[in-house]
C-alpha cells in the first residue's frame, strides 16, 4: 500500500496520459491555477482524464485513511 497520496501528475503519467516532460512544462506554466486545469488548457489531457485521475487519487486517500484508522 502507498505510504503517501499520489500526486495528480504522477497518476496521469502512470496512466500514460502525459509524459514527465509535459508535466514539468505544465508546472512551469501553472501559475495559481489548479494543475489539472493547466494541463487541459495546454491540450495535454481531456477533462474526463483529469476527473478519472482525481477519482483514483480520492480512492487512494480514503484507503490510506482507513488503513491508518485500523492500525490506530
CHARMM internal coordinates of N, CA and C (Angstrom, degrees):
IC EDIT
DIST 1 N 1 CA 1.4504
DIST 1 CA 1 C 1.5262
ANGL 1 N 1 CA 1 C 108.91
DIST 1 C 2 N 1.3248
ANGL 1 CA 1 C 2 N 116.01
DIHE 1 N 1 CA 1 C 2 N 144.09
DIST 2 N 2 CA 1.4567
ANGL 1 C 2 N 2 CA 121.20
DIHE 1 CA 1 C 2 N 2 CA 179.55
DIST 2 CA 2 C 1.5221
ANGL 2 N 2 CA 2 C 109.89
DIHE 1 C 2 N 2 CA 2 C -66.16
DIST 2 C 3 N 1.3257
ANGL 2 CA 2 C 3 N 115.23
DIHE 2 N 2 CA 2 C 3 N 140.32
DIST 3 N 3 CA 1.4561
ANGL 2 C 3 N 3 CA 120.15
DIHE 2 CA 2 C 3 N 3 CA 179.13
DIST 3 CA 3 C 1.5154
ANGL 3 N 3 CA 3 C 111.35
DIHE 2 C 3 N 3 CA 3 C -87.17
DIST 3 C 4 N 1.3211
ANGL 3 CA 3 C 4 N 116.84
DIHE 3 N 3 CA 3 C 4 N -15.84
DIST 4 N 4 CA 1.4581
ANGL 3 C 4 N 4 CA 120.21
DIHE 3 CA 3 C 4 N 4 CA 179.16
DIST 4 CA 4 C 1.5164
ANGL 4 N 4 CA 4 C 108.95
DIHE 3 C 4 N 4 CA 4 C -138.88
DIST 4 C 5 N 1.2965
ANGL 4 CA 4 C 5 N 114.88
DIHE 4 N 4 CA 4 C 5 N 160.85
DIST 5 N 5 CA 1.4561
ANGL 4 C 5 N 5 CA 120.07
DIHE 4 CA 4 C 5 N 5 CA 179.37
DIST 5 CA 5 C 1.5237
ANGL 5 N 5 CA 5 C 108.24
DIHE 4 C 5 N 5 CA 5 C -74.19
DIST 5 C 6 N 1.3242
ANGL 5 CA 5 C 6 N 115.51
DIHE 5 N 5 CA 5 C 6 N 130.70
DIST 6 N 6 CA 1.4592
ANGL 5 C 6 N 6 CA 119.32
DIHE 5 CA 5 C 6 N 6 CA 178.63
DIST 6 CA 6 C 1.5149
ANGL 6 N 6 CA 6 C 110.14
DIHE 5 C 6 N 6 CA 6 C -69.62
DIST 6 C 7 N 1.2917
ANGL 6 CA 6 C 7 N 115.02
DIHE 6 N 6 CA 6 C 7 N 141.57
DIST 7 N 7 CA 1.4576
ANGL 6 C 7 N 7 CA 120.68
DIHE 6 CA 6 C 7 N 7 CA 176.16
DIST 7 CA 7 C 1.5222
ANGL 7 N 7 CA 7 C 108.90
DIHE 6 C 7 N 7 CA 7 C -74.99
DIST 7 C 8 N 1.3150
ANGL 7 CA 7 C 8 N 115.67
DIHE 7 N 7 CA 7 C 8 N 152.47
DIST 8 N 8 CA 1.4586
ANGL 7 C 8 N 8 CA 120.87
DIHE 7 CA 7 C 8 N 8 CA -177.23
DIST 8 CA 8 C 1.5291
ANGL 8 N 8 CA 8 C 111.00
DIHE 7 C 8 N 8 CA 8 C -58.41
DIST 8 C 9 N 1.3186
ANGL 8 CA 8 C 9 N 117.37
DIHE 8 N 8 CA 8 C 9 N -39.01
DIST 9 N 9 CA 1.4636
ANGL 8 C 9 N 9 CA 120.75
DIHE 8 CA 8 C 9 N 9 CA 178.62
DIST 9 CA 9 C 1.5143
ANGL 9 N 9 CA 9 C 112.27
DIHE 8 C 9 N 9 CA 9 C -61.04
DIST 9 C 10 N 1.3349
ANGL 9 CA 9 C 10 N 116.40
DIHE 9 N 9 CA 9 C 10 N -40.88
DIST 10 N 10 CA 1.4708
ANGL 9 C 10 N 10 CA 120.49
DIHE 9 CA 9 C 10 N 10 CA 178.72
DIST 10 CA 10 C 1.5268
ANGL 10 N 10 CA 10 C 111.19
DIHE 9 C 10 N 10 CA 10 C -64.47
DIST 10 C 11 N 1.3142
ANGL 10 CA 10 C 11 N 116.86
DIHE 10 N 10 CA 10 C 11 N -38.90
DIST 11 N 11 CA 1.4607
ANGL 10 C 11 N 11 CA 121.15
DIHE 10 CA 10 C 11 N 11 CA 178.97
DIST 11 CA 11 C 1.5215
ANGL 11 N 11 CA 11 C 109.98
DIHE 10 C 11 N 11 CA 11 C -65.74
DIST 11 C 12 N 1.3277
ANGL 11 CA 11 C 12 N 116.86
DIHE 11 N 11 CA 11 C 12 N -43.36
DIST 12 N 12 CA 1.4615
ANGL 11 C 12 N 12 CA 120.52
DIHE 11 CA 11 C 12 N 12 CA -179.88
DIST 12 CA 12 C 1.5272
ANGL 12 N 12 CA 12 C 111.60
DIHE 11 C 12 N 12 CA 12 C -64.40
DIST 12 C 13 N 1.3212
ANGL 12 CA 12 C 13 N 117.08
DIHE 12 N 12 CA 12 C 13 N -37.26
DIST 13 N 13 CA 1.4696
ANGL 12 C 13 N 13 CA 120.65
DIHE 12 CA 12 C 13 N 13 CA 176.55
DIST 13 CA 13 C 1.5268
ANGL 13 N 13 CA 13 C 109.92
DIHE 12 C 13 N 13 CA 13 C -67.43
DIST 13 C 14 N 1.3220
ANGL 13 CA 13 C 14 N 116.47
DIHE 13 N 13 CA 13 C 14 N -44.24
DIST 14 N 14 CA 1.4683
ANGL 13 C 14 N 14 CA 120.40
DIHE 13 CA 13 C 14 N 14 CA 179.69
DIST 14 CA 14 C 1.5261
ANGL 14 N 14 CA 14 C 111.01
DIHE 13 C 14 N 14 CA 14 C -59.12
DIST 14 C 15 N 1.3208
ANGL 14 CA 14 C 15 N 115.94
DIHE 14 N 14 CA 14 C 15 N -38.13
DIST 15 N 15 CA 1.4702
ANGL 14 C 15 N 15 CA 120.92
DIHE 14 CA 14 C 15 N 15 CA 179.88
DIST 15 CA 15 C 1.5339
ANGL 15 N 15 CA 15 C 111.99
DIHE 14 C 15 N 15 CA 15 C -80.30
DIST 15 C 16 N 1.3350
ANGL 15 CA 15 C 16 N 116.10
DIHE 15 N 15 CA 15 C 16 N -1.76
DIST 16 N 16 CA 1.4658
ANGL 15 C 16 N 16 CA 122.92
DIHE 15 CA 15 C 16 N 16 CA 179.72
DIST 16 CA 16 C 1.5262
ANGL 16 N 16 CA 16 C 112.98
DIHE 15 C 16 N 16 CA 16 C 64.04
DIST 16 C 17 N 1.3253
ANGL 16 CA 16 C 17 N 116.50
DIHE 16 N 16 CA 16 C 17 N 30.87
DIST 17 N 17 CA 1.4650
ANGL 16 C 17 N 17 CA 121.59
DIHE 16 CA 16 C 17 N 17 CA 174.84
DIST 17 CA 17 C 1.5232
ANGL 17 N 17 CA 17 C 110.58
DIHE 16 C 17 N 17 CA 17 C -82.95
DIST 17 C 18 N 1.3330
ANGL 17 CA 17 C 18 N 116.29
DIHE 17 N 17 CA 17 C 18 N -31.89
DIST 18 N 18 CA 1.4596
ANGL 17 C 18 N 18 CA 121.27
DIHE 17 CA 17 C 18 N 18 CA 179.00
DIST 18 CA 18 C 1.5262
ANGL 18 N 18 CA 18 C 108.57
DIHE 17 C 18 N 18 CA 18 C -139.18
DIST 18 C 19 N 1.3317
ANGL 18 CA 18 C 19 N 114.18
DIHE 18 N 18 CA 18 C 19 N 165.39
DIST 19 N 19 CA 1.4589
ANGL 18 C 19 N 19 CA 120.34
DIHE 18 CA 18 C 19 N 19 CA 174.60
DIST 19 CA 19 C 1.5335
ANGL 19 N 19 CA 19 C 108.91
DIHE 18 C 19 N 19 CA 19 C -100.61
DIST 19 C 20 N 1.3168
ANGL 19 CA 19 C 20 N 115.79
DIHE 19 N 19 CA 19 C 20 N 168.41
DIST 20 N 20 CA 1.4698
ANGL 19 C 20 N 20 CA 119.38
DIHE 19 CA 19 C 20 N 20 CA 176.30
DIST 20 CA 20 C 1.5264
ANGL 20 N 20 CA 20 C 110.23
DIHE 19 C 20 N 20 CA 20 C -62.02
DIST 20 C 21 N 1.3253
ANGL 20 CA 20 C 21 N 116.64
DIHE 20 N 20 CA 20 C 21 N -37.31
DIST 21 N 21 CA 1.4590
ANGL 20 C 21 N 21 CA 120.46
DIHE 20 CA 20 C 21 N 21 CA 179.34
DIST 21 CA 21 C 1.5347
ANGL 21 N 21 CA 21 C 111.03
DIHE 20 C 21 N 21 CA 21 C -63.72
DIST 21 C 22 N 1.3275
ANGL 21 CA 21 C 22 N 116.78
DIHE 21 N 21 CA 21 C 22 N -41.60
DIST 22 N 22 CA 1.4640
ANGL 21 C 22 N 22 CA 120.30
DIHE 21 CA 21 C 22 N 22 CA 177.45
DIST 22 CA 22 C 1.5287
ANGL 22 N 22 CA 22 C 110.83
DIHE 21 C 22 N 22 CA 22 C -64.30
DIST 22 C 23 N 1.3257
ANGL 22 CA 22 C 23 N 116.69
DIHE 22 N 22 CA 22 C 23 N -40.56
DIST 23 N 23 CA 1.4609
ANGL 22 C 23 N 23 CA 120.30
DIHE 22 CA 22 C 23 N 23 CA 177.80
DIST 23 CA 23 C 1.5222
ANGL 23 N 23 CA 23 C 110.63
DIHE 22 C 23 N 23 CA 23 C -61.43
DIST 23 C 24 N 1.3217
ANGL 23 CA 23 C 24 N 116.61
DIHE 23 N 23 CA 23 C 24 N -46.34
DIST 24 N 24 CA 1.4587
ANGL 23 C 24 N 24 CA 120.37
DIHE 23 CA 23 C 24 N 24 CA 179.69
DIST 24 CA 24 C 1.5308
ANGL 24 N 24 CA 24 C 110.60
DIHE 23 C 24 N 24 CA 24 C -60.62
DIST 24 C 25 N 1.3256
ANGL 24 CA 24 C 25 N 117.17
DIHE 24 N 24 CA 24 C 25 N -42.29
DIST 25 N 25 CA 1.4571
ANGL 24 C 25 N 25 CA 121.35
DIHE 24 CA 24 C 25 N 25 CA 179.08
DIST 25 CA 25 C 1.5314
ANGL 25 N 25 CA 25 C 110.56
DIHE 24 C 25 N 25 CA 25 C -62.43
DIST 25 C 26 N 1.3300
ANGL 25 CA 25 C 26 N 116.47
DIHE 25 N 25 CA 25 C 26 N -44.86
DIST 26 N 26 CA 1.4648
ANGL 25 C 26 N 26 CA 120.82
DIHE 25 CA 25 C 26 N 26 CA 179.77
DIST 26 CA 26 C 1.5239
ANGL 26 N 26 CA 26 C 111.16
DIHE 25 C 26 N 26 CA 26 C -63.72
DIST 26 C 27 N 1.3130
ANGL 26 CA 26 C 27 N 117.61
DIHE 26 N 26 CA 26 C 27 N -39.71
DIST 27 N 27 CA 1.4684
ANGL 26 C 27 N 27 CA 120.96
DIHE 26 CA 26 C 27 N 27 CA 179.10
DIST 27 CA 27 C 1.5285
ANGL 27 N 27 CA 27 C 110.48
DIHE 26 C 27 N 27 CA 27 C -64.05
DIST 27 C 28 N 1.3363
ANGL 27 CA 27 C 28 N 116.98
DIHE 27 N 27 CA 27 C 28 N -35.98
DIST 28 N 28 CA 1.4602
ANGL 27 C 28 N 28 CA 120.79
DIHE 27 CA 27 C 28 N 28 CA 177.40
DIST 28 CA 28 C 1.5277
ANGL 28 N 28 CA 28 C 111.47
DIHE 27 C 28 N 28 CA 28 C -67.14
DIST 28 C 29 N 1.3235
ANGL 28 CA 28 C 29 N 116.63
DIHE 28 N 28 CA 28 C 29 N -34.70
DIST 29 N 29 CA 1.4608
ANGL 28 C 29 N 29 CA 121.90
DIHE 28 CA 28 C 29 N 29 CA -175.64
DIST 29 CA 29 C 1.5297
ANGL 29 N 29 CA 29 C 113.51
DIHE 28 C 29 N 29 CA 29 C -93.45
DIST 29 C 30 N 1.3174
ANGL 29 CA 29 C 30 N 117.13
DIHE 29 N 29 CA 29 C 30 N -5.54
DIST 30 N 30 CA 1.4559
ANGL 29 C 30 N 30 CA 122.79
DIHE 29 CA 29 C 30 N 30 CA -169.69
DIST 30 CA 30 C 1.5259
ANGL 30 N 30 CA 30 C 114.15
DIHE 29 C 30 N 30 CA 30 C -58.86
DIST 30 C 31 N 1.2991
ANGL 30 CA 30 C 31 N 117.03
DIHE 30 N 30 CA 30 C 31 N -44.91
DIST 31 N 31 CA 1.4678
ANGL 30 C 31 N 31 CA 118.99
DIHE 30 CA 30 C 31 N 31 CA -174.73
DIST 31 CA 31 C 1.5199
ANGL 31 N 31 CA 31 C 108.97
DIHE 30 C 31 N 31 CA 31 C 63.59
DIST 31 C 32 N 1.3307
ANGL 31 CA 31 C 32 N 117.43
DIHE 31 N 31 CA 31 C 32 N -132.18
DIST 32 N 32 CA 1.4586
ANGL 31 C 32 N 32 CA 120.64
DIHE 31 CA 31 C 32 N 32 CA -179.72
DIST 32 CA 32 C 1.5155
ANGL 32 N 32 CA 32 C 113.54
DIHE 31 C 32 N 32 CA 32 C -97.98
DIST 32 C 33 N 1.3332
ANGL 32 CA 32 C 33 N 116.73
DIHE 32 N 32 CA 32 C 33 N 4.80
DIST 33 N 33 CA 1.4679
ANGL 32 C 33 N 33 CA 120.10
DIHE 32 CA 32 C 33 N 33 CA -177.58
DIST 33 CA 33 C 1.5277
ANGL 33 N 33 CA 33 C 111.20
DIHE 32 C 33 N 33 CA 33 C -80.50
DIST 33 C 34 N 1.3318
ANGL 33 CA 33 C 34 N 116.85
DIHE 33 N 33 CA 33 C 34 N 156.68
DIST 34 N 34 CA 1.4642
ANGL 33 C 34 N 34 CA 119.61
DIHE 33 CA 33 C 34 N 34 CA 172.24
DIST 34 CA 34 C 1.5358
ANGL 34 N 34 CA 34 C 109.61
DIHE 33 C 34 N 34 CA 34 C -61.86
DIST 34 C 35 N 1.3178
ANGL 34 CA 34 C 35 N 116.79
DIHE 34 N 34 CA 34 C 35 N 144.67
DIST 35 N 35 CA 1.4630
ANGL 34 C 35 N 35 CA 120.88
DIHE 34 CA 34 C 35 N 35 CA -178.08
DIST 35 CA 35 C 1.5227
ANGL 35 N 35 CA 35 C 111.38
DIHE 34 C 35 N 35 CA 35 C -58.65
DIST 35 C 36 N 1.3185
ANGL 35 CA 35 C 36 N 116.76
DIHE 35 N 35 CA 35 C 36 N -42.26
DIST 36 N 36 CA 1.4626
ANGL 35 C 36 N 36 CA 119.85
DIHE 35 CA 35 C 36 N 36 CA -179.59
DIST 36 CA 36 C 1.5154
ANGL 36 N 36 CA 36 C 112.29
DIHE 35 C 36 N 36 CA 36 C -57.84
DIST 36 C 37 N 1.3349
ANGL 36 CA 36 C 37 N 116.83
DIHE 36 N 36 CA 36 C 37 N -43.53
DIST 37 N 37 CA 1.4608
ANGL 36 C 37 N 37 CA 120.61
DIHE 36 CA 36 C 37 N 37 CA 179.01
DIST 37 CA 37 C 1.5182
ANGL 37 N 37 CA 37 C 110.95
DIHE 36 C 37 N 37 CA 37 C -65.56
DIST 37 C 38 N 1.3179
ANGL 37 CA 37 C 38 N 116.23
DIHE 37 N 37 CA 37 C 38 N -39.19
DIST 38 N 38 CA 1.4657
ANGL 37 C 38 N 38 CA 120.43
DIHE 37 CA 37 C 38 N 38 CA 177.97
DIST 38 CA 38 C 1.5285
ANGL 38 N 38 CA 38 C 110.40
DIHE 37 C 38 N 38 CA 38 C -61.12
DIST 38 C 39 N 1.3221
ANGL 38 CA 38 C 39 N 116.64
DIHE 38 N 38 CA 38 C 39 N -45.12
DIST 39 N 39 CA 1.4648
ANGL 38 C 39 N 39 CA 120.70
DIHE 38 CA 38 C 39 N 39 CA -179.82
DIST 39 CA 39 C 1.5295
ANGL 39 N 39 CA 39 C 111.34
DIHE 38 C 39 N 39 CA 39 C -63.86
DIST 39 C 40 N 1.3231
ANGL 39 CA 39 C 40 N 116.73
DIHE 39 N 39 CA 39 C 40 N -38.44
DIST 40 N 40 CA 1.4691
ANGL 39 C 40 N 40 CA 120.75
DIHE 39 CA 39 C 40 N 40 CA 177.27
DIST 40 CA 40 C 1.5279
ANGL 40 N 40 CA 40 C 109.46
DIHE 39 C 40 N 40 CA 40 C -65.60
DIST 40 C 41 N 1.3217
ANGL 40 CA 40 C 41 N 116.49
DIHE 40 N 40 CA 40 C 41 N -48.02
DIST 41 N 41 CA 1.4680
ANGL 40 C 41 N 41 CA 121.21
DIHE 40 CA 40 C 41 N 41 CA -179.08
DIST 41 CA 41 C 1.5264
ANGL 41 N 41 CA 41 C 111.66
DIHE 40 C 41 N 41 CA 41 C -59.75
DIST 41 C 42 N 1.3173
ANGL 41 CA 41 C 42 N 116.50
DIHE 41 N 41 CA 41 C 42 N -33.04
DIST 42 N 42 CA 1.4643
ANGL 41 C 42 N 42 CA 120.74
DIHE 41 CA 41 C 42 N 42 CA -179.53
DIST 42 CA 42 C 1.5297
ANGL 42 N 42 CA 42 C 111.69
DIHE 41 C 42 N 42 CA 42 C -81.08
DIST 42 C 43 N 1.3247
ANGL 42 CA 42 C 43 N 116.61
DIHE 42 N 42 CA 42 C 43 N -7.57
DIST 43 N 43 CA 1.4567
ANGL 42 C 43 N 43 CA 120.52
DIHE 42 CA 42 C 43 N 43 CA 179.06
DIST 43 CA 43 C 1.5166
ANGL 43 N 43 CA 43 C 114.56
DIHE 42 C 43 N 43 CA 43 C 81.61
DIST 43 C 44 N 1.3293
ANGL 43 CA 43 C 44 N 116.98
DIHE 43 N 43 CA 43 C 44 N 14.19
DIST 44 N 44 CA 1.4632
ANGL 43 C 44 N 44 CA 120.61
DIHE 43 CA 43 C 44 N 44 CA -178.69
DIST 44 CA 44 C 1.5243
ANGL 44 N 44 CA 44 C 112.73
DIHE 43 C 44 N 44 CA 44 C -80.76
DIST 44 C 45 N 1.3186
ANGL 44 CA 44 C 45 N 117.22
DIHE 44 N 44 CA 44 C 45 N -31.41
DIST 45 N 45 CA 1.4597
ANGL 44 C 45 N 45 CA 121.51
DIHE 44 CA 44 C 45 N 45 CA -178.50
DIST 45 CA 45 C 1.5206
ANGL 45 N 45 CA 45 C 109.65
DIHE 44 C 45 N 45 CA 45 C -140.10
DIST 45 C 46 N 1.3264
ANGL 45 CA 45 C 46 N 113.73
DIHE 45 N 45 CA 45 C 46 N 165.68
DIST 46 N 46 CA 1.4595
ANGL 45 C 46 N 46 CA 121.25
DIHE 45 CA 45 C 46 N 46 CA 174.87
DIST 46 CA 46 C 1.5229
ANGL 46 N 46 CA 46 C 108.41
DIHE 45 C 46 N 46 CA 46 C -99.65
DIST 46 C 47 N 1.3119
ANGL 46 CA 46 C 47 N 115.25
DIHE 46 N 46 CA 46 C 47 N 160.63
DIST 47 N 47 CA 1.4627
ANGL 46 C 47 N 47 CA 120.19
DIHE 46 CA 46 C 47 N 47 CA -178.46
DIST 47 CA 47 C 1.5320
ANGL 47 N 47 CA 47 C 111.80
DIHE 46 C 47 N 47 CA 47 C -58.92
DIST 47 C 48 N 1.3427
ANGL 47 CA 47 C 48 N 117.79
DIHE 47 N 47 CA 47 C 48 N -40.23
DIST 48 N 48 CA 1.4615
ANGL 47 C 48 N 48 CA 119.72
DIHE 47 CA 47 C 48 N 48 CA -178.70
DIST 48 CA 48 C 1.5315
ANGL 48 N 48 CA 48 C 111.87
DIHE 47 C 48 N 48 CA 48 C -67.60
DIST 48 C 49 N 1.3209
ANGL 48 CA 48 C 49 N 117.38
DIHE 48 N 48 CA 48 C 49 N -26.63
DIST 49 N 49 CA 1.4705
ANGL 48 C 49 N 49 CA 119.92
DIHE 48 CA 48 C 49 N 49 CA 176.75
DIST 49 CA 49 C 1.5296
ANGL 49 N 49 CA 49 C 110.26
DIHE 48 C 49 N 49 CA 49 C -71.26
DIST 49 C 50 N 1.3312
ANGL 49 CA 49 C 50 N 116.50
DIHE 49 N 49 CA 49 C 50 N -39.13
DIST 50 N 50 CA 1.4694
ANGL 49 C 50 N 50 CA 120.34
DIHE 49 CA 49 C 50 N 50 CA 175.65
DIST 50 CA 50 C 1.5253
ANGL 50 N 50 CA 50 C 109.47
DIHE 49 C 50 N 50 CA 50 C -64.99
DIST 50 C 51 N 1.3280
ANGL 50 CA 50 C 51 N 116.64
DIHE 50 N 50 CA 50 C 51 N -43.92
DIST 51 N 51 CA 1.4606
ANGL 50 C 51 N 51 CA 120.57
DIHE 50 CA 50 C 51 N 51 CA -179.76
DIST 51 CA 51 C 1.5290
ANGL 51 N 51 CA 51 C 110.79
DIHE 50 C 51 N 51 CA 51 C -58.84
DIST 51 C 52 N 1.3203
ANGL 51 CA 51 C 52 N 117.07
DIHE 51 N 51 CA 51 C 52 N -45.32
DIST 52 N 52 CA 1.4614
ANGL 51 C 52 N 52 CA 120.79
DIHE 51 CA 51 C 52 N 52 CA 179.50
DIST 52 CA 52 C 1.5161
ANGL 52 N 52 CA 52 C 112.05
DIHE 51 C 52 N 52 CA 52 C -63.45
DIST 52 C 53 N 1.3255
ANGL 52 CA 52 C 53 N 116.97
DIHE 52 N 52 CA 52 C 53 N -40.75
DIST 53 N 53 CA 1.4618
ANGL 52 C 53 N 53 CA 120.57
DIHE 52 CA 52 C 53 N 53 CA 179.44
DIST 53 CA 53 C 1.5271
ANGL 53 N 53 CA 53 C 110.67
DIHE 52 C 53 N 53 CA 53 C -67.28
DIST 53 C 54 N 1.3384
ANGL 53 CA 53 C 54 N 117.14
DIHE 53 N 53 CA 53 C 54 N -38.76
DIST 54 N 54 CA 1.4641
ANGL 53 C 54 N 54 CA 119.99
DIHE 53 CA 53 C 54 N 54 CA 177.54
DIST 54 CA 54 C 1.5251
ANGL 54 N 54 CA 54 C 111.49
DIHE 53 C 54 N 54 CA 54 C -66.40
DIST 54 C 55 N 1.3279
ANGL 54 CA 54 C 55 N 116.68
DIHE 54 N 54 CA 54 C 55 N -36.34
DIST 55 N 55 CA 1.4668
ANGL 54 C 55 N 55 CA 120.09
DIHE 54 CA 54 C 55 N 55 CA 176.01
DIST 55 CA 55 C 1.5249
ANGL 55 N 55 CA 55 C 110.44
DIHE 54 C 55 N 55 CA 55 C -63.63
DIST 55 C 56 N 1.3326
ANGL 55 CA 55 C 56 N 116.63
DIHE 55 N 55 CA 55 C 56 N -43.14
DIST 56 N 56 CA 1.4686
ANGL 55 C 56 N 56 CA 120.06
DIHE 55 CA 55 C 56 N 56 CA 177.72
DIST 56 CA 56 C 1.5229
ANGL 56 N 56 CA 56 C 110.03
DIHE 55 C 56 N 56 CA 56 C -61.65
DIST 56 C 57 N 1.3183
ANGL 56 CA 56 C 57 N 117.11
DIHE 56 N 56 CA 56 C 57 N -43.10
DIST 57 N 57 CA 1.4581
ANGL 56 C 57 N 57 CA 121.33
DIHE 56 CA 56 C 57 N 57 CA 179.44
DIST 57 CA 57 C 1.5321
ANGL 57 N 57 CA 57 C 110.59
DIHE 56 C 57 N 57 CA 57 C -60.87
DIST 57 C 58 N 1.3208
ANGL 57 CA 57 C 58 N 116.57
DIHE 57 N 57 CA 57 C 58 N -41.60
DIST 58 N 58 CA 1.4567
ANGL 57 C 58 N 58 CA 121.65
DIHE 57 CA 57 C 58 N 58 CA 179.54
DIST 58 CA 58 C 1.5302
ANGL 58 N 58 CA 58 C 111.43
DIHE 57 C 58 N 58 CA 58 C -64.57
DIST 58 C 59 N 1.3175
ANGL 58 CA 58 C 59 N 116.30
DIHE 58 N 58 CA 58 C 59 N -42.87
DIST 59 N 59 CA 1.4749
ANGL 58 C 59 N 59 CA 120.92
DIHE 58 CA 58 C 59 N 59 CA 178.73
DIST 59 CA 59 C 1.5195
ANGL 59 N 59 CA 59 C 110.00
DIHE 58 C 59 N 59 CA 59 C -63.33
DIST 59 C 60 N 1.3349
ANGL 59 CA 59 C 60 N 116.58
DIHE 59 N 59 CA 59 C 60 N -43.25
DIST 60 N 60 CA 1.4678
ANGL 59 C 60 N 60 CA 119.74
DIHE 59 CA 59 C 60 N 60 CA 178.33
DIST 60 CA 60 C 1.5281
ANGL 60 N 60 CA 60 C 110.84
DIHE 59 C 60 N 60 CA 60 C -60.99
DIST 60 C 61 N 1.3321
ANGL 60 CA 60 C 61 N 116.56
DIHE 60 N 60 CA 60 C 61 N -41.26
DIST 61 N 61 CA 1.4608
ANGL 60 C 61 N 61 CA 120.91
DIHE 60 CA 60 C 61 N 61 CA 179.61
DIST 61 CA 61 C 1.5302
ANGL 61 N 61 CA 61 C 110.84
DIHE 60 C 61 N 61 CA 61 C -63.88
DIST 61 C 62 N 1.3271
ANGL 61 CA 61 C 62 N 116.73
DIHE 61 N 61 CA 61 C 62 N -45.35
DIST 62 N 62 CA 1.4649
ANGL 61 C 62 N 62 CA 120.70
DIHE 61 CA 61 C 62 N 62 CA 179.86
DIST 62 CA 62 C 1.5284
ANGL 62 N 62 CA 62 C 110.82
DIHE 61 C 62 N 62 CA 62 C -63.23
DIST 62 C 63 N 1.3159
ANGL 62 CA 62 C 63 N 116.67
DIHE 62 N 62 CA 62 C 63 N -41.20
DIST 63 N 63 CA 1.4665
ANGL 62 C 63 N 63 CA 120.87
DIHE 62 CA 62 C 63 N 63 CA 179.78
DIST 63 CA 63 C 1.5230
ANGL 63 N 63 CA 63 C 110.40
DIHE 62 C 63 N 63 CA 63 C -63.64
DIST 63 C 64 N 1.3211
ANGL 63 CA 63 C 64 N 116.64
DIHE 63 N 63 CA 63 C 64 N -43.97
DIST 64 N 64 CA 1.4570
ANGL 63 C 64 N 64 CA 120.82
DIHE 63 CA 63 C 64 N 64 CA 179.76
DIST 64 CA 64 C 1.5297
ANGL 64 N 64 CA 64 C 110.91
DIHE 63 C 64 N 64 CA 64 C -64.32
DIST 64 C 65 N 1.3254
ANGL 64 CA 64 C 65 N 117.24
DIHE 64 N 64 CA 64 C 65 N -43.03
DIST 65 N 65 CA 1.4658
ANGL 64 C 65 N 65 CA 120.19
DIHE 64 CA 64 C 65 N 65 CA 178.91
DIST 65 CA 65 C 1.5233
ANGL 65 N 65 CA 65 C 111.48
DIHE 64 C 65 N 65 CA 65 C -64.07
DIST 65 C 66 N 1.3265
ANGL 65 CA 65 C 66 N 117.25
DIHE 65 N 65 CA 65 C 66 N -38.99
DIST 66 N 66 CA 1.4511
ANGL 65 C 66 N 66 CA 121.47
DIHE 65 CA 65 C 66 N 66 CA 177.71
DIST 66 CA 66 C 1.5178
ANGL 66 N 66 CA 66 C 110.94
DIHE 65 C 66 N 66 CA 66 C -63.61
DIST 66 C 67 N 1.3290
ANGL 66 CA 66 C 67 N 115.81
DIHE 66 N 66 CA 66 C 67 N -42.87
DIST 67 N 67 CA 1.4617
ANGL 66 C 67 N 67 CA 119.96
DIHE 66 CA 66 C 67 N 67 CA 178.91
DIST 67 CA 67 C 1.5300
ANGL 67 N 67 CA 67 C 111.32
DIHE 66 C 67 N 67 CA 67 C -65.22
DIST 67 C 68 N 1.3097
ANGL 67 CA 67 C 68 N 116.78
DIHE 67 N 67 CA 67 C 68 N -40.94
DIST 68 N 68 CA 1.4617
ANGL 67 C 68 N 68 CA 119.98
DIHE 67 CA 67 C 68 N 68 CA 178.25
DIST 68 CA 68 C 1.5202
ANGL 68 N 68 CA 68 C 111.25
DIHE 67 C 68 N 68 CA 68 C -63.97
DIST 68 C 69 N 1.3300
ANGL 68 CA 68 C 69 N 117.04
DIHE 68 N 68 CA 68 C 69 N -40.18
DIST 69 N 69 CA 1.4622
ANGL 68 C 69 N 69 CA 120.99
DIHE 68 CA 68 C 69 N 69 CA 177.54
DIST 69 CA 69 C 1.5212
ANGL 69 N 69 CA 69 C 111.45
DIHE 68 C 69 N 69 CA 69 C -64.64
DIST 69 C 70 N 1.3208
ANGL 69 CA 69 C 70 N 116.49
DIHE 69 N 69 CA 69 C 70 N -38.03
DIST 70 N 70 CA 1.4658
ANGL 69 C 70 N 70 CA 120.93
DIHE 69 CA 69 C 70 N 70 CA -179.43
DIST 70 CA 70 C 1.5212
ANGL 70 N 70 CA 70 C 110.58
DIHE 69 C 70 N 70 CA 70 C -66.77
DIST 70 C 71 N 1.3165
ANGL 70 CA 70 C 71 N 117.08
DIHE 70 N 70 CA 70 C 71 N -36.20
DIST 71 N 71 CA 1.4703
ANGL 70 C 71 N 71 CA 121.58
DIHE 70 CA 70 C 71 N 71 CA 179.62
DIST 71 CA 71 C 1.5251
ANGL 71 N 71 CA 71 C 109.95
DIHE 70 C 71 N 71 CA 71 C -73.10
DIST 71 C 72 N 1.3040
ANGL 71 CA 71 C 72 N 116.58
DIHE 71 N 71 CA 71 C 72 N -36.79
DIST 72 N 72 CA 1.4777
ANGL 71 C 72 N 72 CA 120.84
DIHE 71 CA 71 C 72 N 72 CA -178.42
DIST 72 CA 72 C 1.4924
ANGL 72 N 72 CA 72 C 108.36
DIHE 71 C 72 N 72 CA 72 C -74.52
END
COOR INIT
IC SEED 1 N 1 CA 1 C
IC BUILD
